[in-house]
Amino acid sequence: MIRKALSTLALSLTLTAGIAQTSQEPAKVYFTSDISPESLVSIFKSLGVAPEGNVAVKISTGESDRSNHLRPELIGNLVKEVKGTIVECNTAYGGNRSNTASHRRAIEQRGYGDIAIVDIMDEEGGMSLPMQDTKWFSENLVGSHLANYDFMINLAHFKGHAMGGFGGVLKNQSIGIATPDGKTRIHTAGAYSDPRYVFQQPHGQDAFLESMAGAAQSVHNYFKGKKGIVYINVMNNLSVDCDCDGHPSVPQMKDIGILASLDPVALDKACLDLVFNHESSVGDNSQPLVQRIDSRHGTHTVDYAEQIGLGTKSYDLIDVTTNGIGEVAVDGVKKYNVYDLKGVRVLSNASNLSGLAPGIYIINGQKRKIE
């Protein structure tokens, strides 16, 4: 079903590229169906970015052992490869991670301390990042230790979310990097900074989603001004509930894979498309997650993120599961995306293949010879 969904997805991204209100070139989003420590390292390397300086790896450490957070066994190789520090912030809603002492106990119990140093970035308070988008507030409150890092890997678990509809890289670096006061500011779209009011929405749901996008942009801008930032979504354990839920619903949908990009908007959009275009079957039902996202207007987060200039929803999905080069197949669609064997794009959304010099190309994900 994954390959069929990918084919449908390629049609979706082709159409999106034609209507998106952006002059940007489509972003490259890399995909592998193999969810393993080795593939996580490999797909990171596909991005072609060498981390420099102090490297932060932002994950969610999960609310309980029953949560679907990314396990140390999966992420350990990548964290060690980049000599990274795992970073997190305390929560605003109580629970096992609402203060540094209990958060550290949870981190050690889950084994993260066995693979890396773990920094709770708001342990000593917060710092402010300027918001490029000031519609709802002008400063994003994040953990003060963020200043200690030069490069970030935003390593997110893609899944549903009780309030945002879904959680991916945009959520992971907005709410995920904010202090409890900052989390409250995002949830309430600037109305409050006191965590007692974290679940109030005086400006409505879309204002919360827009605040997430704006806060994510402030973090993106911060690291673009340093050594850089990259984005990875792991699409496993696809529950309708977030890793902040200690008793999440059992996933109804099978695992899909790992996706990575330099563009957070394109990455979350690609994951959404994989969910929405998934062909459900017995034991592999995407509809609960689709309904969760729709019920919270979750797609508005990526729409608004593109609107404010954080990234583009238009992307080329490149399957690196087998050959590391090919464009995902577009079955039955008279559009061609062509790469040479070095991975350089030759044609994009072309209506025909005329003009191609004789040779071997990757055409819509398949190696073909042009006479």
N, C-alpha and C positions, 0 to 999 in steps of 0.2 A: 504493500500500500504506500510505502514511503516514496518509491520511485514514481508512482502514478501521481501522488500529491506534488512531487517536485515538478513534474511535467505541467500540471495545472498551474502551479506557482509561477513557472517561467512565463506562461501566458499572462498571468496577472501582472508580473513586473514589467512585461513588454508594454501592456496597456497603460500601466501607471506612468511609465517613462514618457508616454505621449501626452499625458494630461497634467502632470505635476507642474505646479506653478513655481518652477525653479529653473535657473539657467545652468545648474550644476550638471556635470557628467554623472552618469550612474555610478554609485559607489560599488566597490567590490565586496561581496559577502562570501566568505568561504564556508563550505559545508562538508562535514563527514558524518556518515551514519554510524561510525565506530566510536562508541563512548568508552574510552579506555585512557589510562594515564599516558600511554604512548601517543595516542591520537591528539590528546589535549596539548602536548608539547609540539607535535607536528603542525597542528593548525595555527598555533601561535607563531611558529616560524614562517608559515605561509604569508603572514602579514608583512614580512620583510623589514621589521623594525627591531633594532638592537637596543634593549633597555640600557640606560646610563644612570649613574649615580645611585642614590638610594631608591629602591624599587618597592612600592606599595602594591600588595595584591588584595583588592577589596572583595571580600566574600560576605555572606551572611552565615553566622555561626549557628543559627537555628534556635528555636525556643525550647525544644526538648529532643530527646533521643528518637522520638517518634516523628519529628519534623523531617522534611525532605531536603534539607540542606546538603550541599555538596560535601561528600565525605573526604577525610584526609587521604584515604587510600587512592582516591581519584585525582586529587589536585596536587599531591605531594611532589611528584616528579617535576611539574611545571614550576612550583614555588622554589624548589631547589635549583632548577635550571637557571632561573633568573636571579638567584640569591636574594629572594624577596622577603619582605616582612608582611605577614597577614595583618590587615587593619580592619577595625570595626569601631562602632560607636554604641553607646548605651541606648536602650529603648526609652520611649516616653509613656509606655502604657502599663508599667508594672511587669511582673513575670520574672523569669530567671536572669534576665540581662538588663535590669533597670538601674543597677548600680555597678560600679567597677568590681567590687569584691565578689558579688555573686556571678557576675559575668565571667570573671577569671576562672571561677570554679567550674562553670559550665564549659568553658573553652578547654580546660584541662581534661574534664571528664570525656569530652568528645574526641580527644586525641590531637587537636590542632597544635598543641605545644610540642608534640613529638616530631613535627615536620618543619617548624619554623618558629621564630620569635613572633608573638602576637601582640600588637599594639592597640590598646583601646584608646583611640585618638582623643576622646574628650575627657580622659582621666584627670587632666589638669585644666579643664575648661574649654572654651571655644575661641574661635576667631571668625571674622567676617570676610566673606567674599563679595565683591560687587556684582550685582545682577545686571546683565546686559538688557534683559527684559524686565522693566520695572512696573509692569501692569498691576501687580498685586503687592509687591514689596521690593525694596531696593538693596537689601543685604541678606545674604544666605549665611546662616550660622552653622559652622562646621567645627569638628574637633580640632583643637589647637595644634595637635601633633601633625596635622596635614602639612604644615610648613616644613617638616623634616624630610619630605620626600620630593624626589625630582621627576619620577616617572611612575605611572600607575597602570596596572592591569586591572580593569574592571571585569571580574570573573563572577558572572551572575548565574543563578539557577532560574531558568525561565519556567513560569508556572502561573496559576491563577492568583488572585488577590481579593480579599474580602471587600476592600474599599476602592482600589484602583482598577479592578477587573483583571489585570495581569501584572506581573512583576518581571522585569528584565533588566537590562543595563541602565535604562533611564531611571528606574526606581532605585537601583542599587547605588547610584552615585548622587541621588537627591536625598530621599529620606534616609538612605543607608549611611551617608557620610555626615548627616546633620546631627547636632547635639539634640538632646531631648527638647530644648527650647526651639531649636531650628526645625525639628520634626513637626512640632506643634504649629509653627509659623507656616510650614508647607501645607499641612493638613487643613488648616483654617484659612488659607490664602491670605495670610498677613493679619488676620483679625486678632489672633492671640499668640503669645509666646509662652504661656504658662501651661505645662503639660496636663494640668487638670482639665483643660478644655480641648485636648488633642483631637477628640472626635466630633467637635462642633464644626458645622459647615455653613456659617451665616451667608456666604456668597454663593453657595451651591456646589454641586459636584464638579462641573467643568472648571470652576476656579481652582479647585484642588488639583485637578489633572494638569492644568496650565502652570500651576505653581511648581509641580514636580518637574515639568519640562524646563522651566526657567532656572530652577535650582541646579538641575543637571548641567545646563549650559554654563553656569558660573564655574562649576568644577572643571568642565571641559576646557574652558578658556584659561583657567588657572594653570593647568598642566600643559596646554599648548604654549604657554609663556615660559615653561621650564623645559623639560626634556621630552615630554610627550605622554600620550595616553592611548591605550588600545582596549578593545572591547570583545568579550567572549560571552556567549550564552550557551549553557548546557541544557538541552531539552530532554531531561529524563524525569521520572517520577512526576508526571504532569497532572498533579492534583489541581482542583479548583481553588485550593487554599495555599496561602503563602507559608514560607518557612518560619514566619513569626507566629504561626499557629501551632501550639503544642499538641493538638489533636486533629490533624488535617484529614480531610476526606480521602478515601482510597482512590488513587488515580484510576480513571476509566479508560484512559488512552495509553497506548504503548509508547515507549521511548522513541524519539526521532533522531537525535544526533547532537552534534556540537557545531555551532556557527560562530564565526569571528569576522570582525571588520574594524576599520579605522573610523567608521561612521556609526555612531550609536543609534541614530534614527533609522538608517537603512537596516541595521541589524535587528532591532526590535520589530520593524515592519516585516522583515523576512520571516521571523519566527511567528508573527501573527498570521501571515499568509499561509505558512505551513499548517497551522491549526485550522484556519477557516477553510482551506482547500483540501483538508484531509478527508479521504473517503472512509467513513466509519464502517465497521463490521462487528460481528459478535466478538466481544472481548477487547475491542479496540474502538471505543466510542469517543469522538471528539466533542460531541454536542454539549455535555455538561460544561466543558471549558469555554466553548463558544458562547453559551448562554451566560456564563459568569461575566465574560468580557463585555458582551452586548448590554447586559443589565446595568453595568457601571459606566457605559459609554467609554470603555477603556481605550478604544482606538483614537480618541480625541487627543490623548497624550502625544502620540507620534505625529498627528496632524498639526498640533500646535507647535511641537518641537521643530518641525520643518518650517512652519510659518515664521518663527522667530530667528531662523537661520542657524540652528544647531546642526542640521544635516539635511539629507534628502531621503525621501521615501523611494526614490528610483534607484534600482540596483541591478547588478549582474550577479547571479548566484552561481558560484564556481564550485563544482563538486570535486573535492580532493580525496575522496574515499579511495579511488583506484589510481588515477593517473596524475592528480595534482594540477591539471590544466583545464579540463573540459568544462564547457558551459553546459548547464542542465538542459536536457532534451526538451524540445517544444513540439510535442506530437500533434500533427495535423494542423499546424499553424504555419502560414506562409511568411514567416519571419525568420531570419537567419542571424545568429551571433557566431562569429568565426574568430578563432584564435590560431596563431601559428604554434609550432611545437615548443616555442620558448615562452608561451603564455602571453604574447603580445596580441592585443585585439586588432583584427584586420577589418571586420565588418560588424556593425551594431544595428540590430533590428532592420536588416536589409530585406528587401522584397524578392531579391534573386541573387544568384551567385555569379553573375556575369562579371567579368573583369578580374576574377581571381587567376593568378598565374598558376600554371601546373605545379602540383606539389601535394604534400600531405598536410591536412589541417584538422583542427578540432571544430566540428560544425554541430552546433546544438548538442554538445556533449559526446559526440561520436567521432572517432577517428575516420576520416574519409580521404580518398585520393582524388584529386582533380586532374583529369587528363589534359 
